[in-house]
Amino acid sequence: MVFAGAPLWAEPLRIATFHTDASRKGPGLLLRDILRGDDPQITAVQDTIIQADADIIVVQDFDFDLRATALNAFADTLAARGLSYPHRFTRPTNAGRQSGLDLNADGRLGDADDAQGYGRFYGAGGMAILSRFPIVGNEVEDYTALLWRDLPDNIYPQVDGAPFGGAQVHAAQRLSSKGHWIVPVATPDHGTVRVMTFHAAPPVFDGAEDRNGRRNHDEAAFWLDYLARADSALPFVLLGVANMDPDRGQGRPEAIRALLTHPQLQDPFPDTPTADFDDPDPGDLRVDYLLPSSDWKVENFGTIRTPSASRHDLLWADLERRDP
């Protein structure tokens, strides 16, 4: 059931997004490190999340397993430290999902770049949501399986007038390097809130065809198309890892620039770098985003940088519904 209404008096909703850098080099290793309880990076990630104290947090770069064992162990550890997230959501992403095709056209099969999204193993660097409030699971919209060619006005790479990789690759290649999710959360004070999240590919590590640069652009452009056709009146927050700075670094910034100026969105973090990459190139870049819909009033916002946890900042915002 979806609740659209909100009471007259309401506490602000704190929502956050955090690229944790928690992904490990093989399946099961993240769970191992969580259960050991003495991994300094995992502890630093938890310290950062506890400091943020969000009602809803999107956790990026967190390895997926079919029973969500790592996610549950992580959330249970947070609960033991005083921060309870009884509602948890994750699904398989495209990272490490082998295609059986030579997606990067390097003449080899089965490497990390031949997965639907780059990944050394299935579930590498996935996405998850932790929430104090119930997740409306039967209303989730999951576009992880959307084919790249099916995005309107896509810029799939072409070589000599033909799709890069050939017709078979073009017919199989998914858009999302991780996933595109719209996850409704039923909050007590603000009704149902749509958490819209994704984690785009970096726009580098490819060839002259600019496969990753074009894919990165279109992963952000997905939201422009979605907003143009969505008919829900529920408030939302678009947040996650776009892996694109609108002004600095490499890539095609047109789609992220269009999102930052979109009339349905607002940007509390203008020109704020969110990730500490190698100096001087590429240097600090804005690649993480938290964009509330225009029907929110942003009461407060901020970032938390914990170098021992991640190269990325945690972004948070306190939101209240605007008067009708």
SVG drawing of the C-alpha trace seen along z (x, -y; Angstrom):
<svg xmlns="http://www.w3.org/2000/svg" viewBox="-3 -26 52 43">
<polyline fill="none" stroke="black" stroke-width="0.4" points="0.0,0.0 1.3,-3.5 0.7,-6.4 0.6,-9.7 -0.4,-12.0 1.7,-13.7 0.7,-15.0 0.5,-18.7 3.5,-18.6 6.4,-16.5 10.0,-15.9 12.4,-16.4 13.4,-13.4 17.1,-12.8 18.2,-11.0 21.8,-10.1 23.9,-8.5 27.4,-7.0 29.8,-5.3 31.4,-3.1 34.4,-1.7 33.5,1.5 33.6,3.9 36.1,6.7 38.1,8.7 36.0,11.8 32.6,13.2 32.2,13.7 35.1,11.5 33.0,8.5 30.9,10.8 34.1,12.2 35.4,8.8 32.1,7.6 31.9,10.7 35.5,10.5 34.6,7.1 38.2,5.7 38.5,4.5 39.4,0.8 37.9,-0.3 34.5,1.4 34.6,-0.2 35.3,-3.6 32.4,-3.1 30.1,-2.3 31.4,-5.3 30.5,-7.6 27.0,-6.2 26.5,-6.4 27.6,-10.0 25.1,-10.8 22.3,-9.2 20.0,-9.2 16.5,-7.9 17.2,-6.4 20.6,-5.8 21.6,-4.4 24.8,-2.4 26.8,-2.1 29.7,0.2 28.6,2.9 28.9,6.4 25.6,8.3 24.9,11.9 21.7,13.8 20.6,14.0 21.7,10.4 23.9,12.0 26.5,9.3 24.0,6.5 22.1,8.0 25.4,8.6 26.4,5.0 23.0,3.6 23.0,5.9 26.4,4.6 25.1,1.0 22.2,1.9 24.5,3.3 26.2,0.0 23.0,-1.9 21.8,-2.7 18.9,-0.5 17.8,0.1 15.1,2.8 14.2,2.3 16.8,3.3 16.6,3.6 18.9,4.9 18.7,6.7 21.1,8.1 22.7,5.4 24.5,5.8 28.0,5.8 29.7,9.0 26.7,10.5 28.5,12.3 26.9,11.8 28.6,14.6 29.6,12.1 32.7,10.0 31.1,6.7 34.3,4.6 35.4,6.1 38.9,7.0 38.8,10.5 38.4,12.3 35.4,13.7 34.6,13.8 36.7,11.0 35.3,8.3 34.5,6.0 32.3,8.7 29.9,8.6 26.8,6.4 28.5,4.1 32.1,4.2 32.8,6.6 35.3,9.4 32.4,11.5 28.6,11.5 27.4,9.0 30.6,7.0 30.1,3.4 26.3,3.5 23.7,1.1 21.5,1.3 19.1,-0.8 18.9,-0.9 15.8,-2.4 14.1,-3.1 10.8,-2.9 9.1,-0.2 10.0,0.3 7.0,0.9 8.5,3.8 5.6,4.5 5.8,1.0 9.6,1.1 10.5,0.1 13.7,1.9 15.2,0.9 18.4,3.0 17.4,5.1 16.7,2.2 18.6,2.6 20.8,-0.4 19.3,-0.5 15.8,-0.9 16.6,-4.2 15.1,-7.0 17.7,-9.1 20.6,-7.0 24.1,-7.6 25.3,-3.9 28.7,-3.9 28.9,-3.4 32.0,-2.3 32.0,-2.7 28.2,-3.1 27.6,0.1 27.0,0.7 30.2,1.1 30.7,4.8 28.3,6.0 24.6,6.6 24.5,9.4 26.2,7.2 24.0,4.3 20.9,6.5 22.1,7.7 23.9,4.8 22.0,3.4 22.1,-0.3 22.8,-0.2 26.4,0.6 24.9,1.3 21.1,0.6 18.4,-2.1 15.9,-1.7 12.8,-3.6 12.1,-2.3 9.1,-3.7 9.6,-4.1 6.5,-4.6 7.5,-7.3 5.3,-8.2 5.6,-12.0 5.9,-12.5 3.9,-9.8 5.5,-7.6 8.8,-8.8 10.4,-7.5 14.1,-6.8 15.5,-7.0 19.1,-5.7 21.7,-4.5 25.5,-4.0 26.9,-4.9 30.0,-3.7 33.1,-5.9 33.4,-7.7 37.0,-6.4 38.9,-3.1 37.7,-2.6 38.9,-3.3 38.2,-5.7 34.6,-4.5 34.0,-6.1 31.9,-3.2 32.1,-4.1 31.8,-7.9 28.6,-7.4 27.2,-4.9 27.9,-7.2 26.0,-10.0 23.0,-7.7 22.8,-6.4 22.1,-9.9 20.0,-10.6 17.7,-7.7 16.4,-10.0 15.6,-12.8 13.5,-10.3 11.9,-8.9 11.0,-12.4 9.5,-13.3 7.0,-10.4 6.5,-9.7 3.0,-10.5 3.3,-9.9 2.7,-12.8 4.7,-11.3 7.8,-13.3 11.2,-11.8 14.9,-12.1 17.3,-11.3 20.6,-10.2 23.6,-8.1 26.8,-8.0 26.7,-9.7 30.5,-9.4 30.4,-12.7 31.4,-16.2 29.5,-18.9 32.5,-21.1 35.7,-19.1 37.3,-15.9 36.6,-13.7 33.3,-12.7 30.1,-14.0 28.5,-16.3 25.4,-17.3 23.0,-14.9 24.1,-15.6 24.0,-19.4 20.4,-18.9 19.5,-17.1 21.0,-19.8 18.9,-22.5 15.7,-20.3 12.6,-22.1 11.5,-19.0 14.8,-18.9 16.8,-21.1 20.5,-21.0 21.6,-21.7 25.3,-21.0 26.3,-23.3 29.9,-22.9 30.9,-20.8 33.5,-18.1 32.5,-14.8 35.4,-12.5 39.1,-12.7 40.8,-11.3 44.5,-11.4 46.1,-14.8 46.5,-16.6 44.6,-14.5 41.7,-14.0 41.8,-15.6 38.7,-16.2 35.5,-15.8 31.8,-16.1 30.5,-12.6 28.0,-11.9 24.6,-13.5 21.6,-14.1 18.8,-15.9 15.5,-16.3 12.3,-16.9 11.0,-20.4 8.2,-19.7 10.7,-19.4 12.0,-22.2 15.7,-21.5 16.2,-22.4 19.8,-21.4 22.4,-19.5 26.1,-18.5 28.8,-16.1 31.0,-13.8 34.5,-13.0 36.3,-10.0 39.4,-9.2 39.9,-5.9 36.5,-4.8 36.2,-5.9 37.5,-8.3 33.9,-9.5 31.9,-11.8 28.7,-10.8 26.0,-13.3 23.0,-14.0 20.0,-16.3 17.1,-17.1 13.9,-17.5 10.4,-18.7 7.4,-18.8 6.5,-22.2 3.0,-23.5 0.5,-22.6"/>
</svg>
